[in-house]
Amino acid sequence: MIPGPQSKEKIVGCFRDNCMSSLGKIMKYQGKHINMNEVINYWLLQLPLKYDKKEACEMHQLLVDVAINNPLILFTNEVNVSKVILIYG
């Protein structure tokens, strides 16, 4: 069976969600070894995760943890503040 456009969208969406989850886990566990300012901005622009619910819950919890524990990294610009409000608002 040839997958239709909706199936392809879901496959690509799940792939993207898992990639962003992997990036989030790298930030969480290896953050000292990467440029967090660059990575967190890219990661934040990819949220909210929509296709992989398990990974979405983990990454949205990570976003809360970052906001509480490292607000200076997360809220470095107005775009990030707006994005966080859109995700949780």
Secondary structure as UniProt FT lines:
FT   HELIX           5..30
FT   HELIX           31..33
FT   HELIX           36..45
FT   HELIX           53..69
FT   HELIX           71..74
FT   HELIX           78..88
//
